[in-house]
Amino acid sequence: MKSAAAVVLLGIMCAYNLLFSQALSPDFVSELKSQLIRKDEIILDQNPEYTVNGIWQYRDKVNWLSGFLGGELWYTWEMTGEHDLRKRAVRHAERRRAVSRPEGRHRRRRAARDDRARGRL
């Protein structure tokens, strides 16, 4: 629950920072960075879904939540410029890319379905 609160707070603070050009406190950024690194070390290359009493529950397959940590790491890297955060974010992105659908797959499938419906196949 603490991590979820930090993520929500990160979103609010980033939006506030972008909208009002206010600097985030160094203490906040440092705490955020340490929480994200701890979370990354706990999750590793698994697919988190939710927590029960503070313990992550995982899925076998990637779901829409699986990309959140990579995004959090990426935005924090953009704020801090720390290469370790970027390296972690890229690792998550490469893992998502490995299981993502090829470009245009949905369009090809829909076109084939439409052709079948029209009697072209």
Secondary structure, DSSP 8 states (H G I E B T S, - for coil): -HHHHHHHHHHHHHHHHHHH-----HHHHHHHHHHHHHHHHHHTTSEEEEEETTEEEEESS--GGGGHHHHHHHHHHHHH--HHHHHHHHHHHHHHHHHS--TTHHHHHHHHHHHHHTT--
